[in-house]
């Protein structure tokens, strides 16, 4: 499966799973470590790493894993509109 589909999952996390809907993605990084297959079951874990109160911005670090281990990891910075 095209690995960059994982960015779509990150976008879903930001847009649908966070409580505040008035946000946008300011910056995003992802590093791919292993291929993703269509039959894989993925686990997604995100942690709030930094809060920039002066500019209402937040940095999350995230990981994707499957049964064999780490698939990808990265960071996404979001800000309030």
Secondary structure by P-SEA (a helix, b strand, c coil): ccccaaaaaaaaaaccccccccccccbbbbbbccccccccbbbbbbbbcccccccbbbbbbbbbbccccccccbbbbbbcc
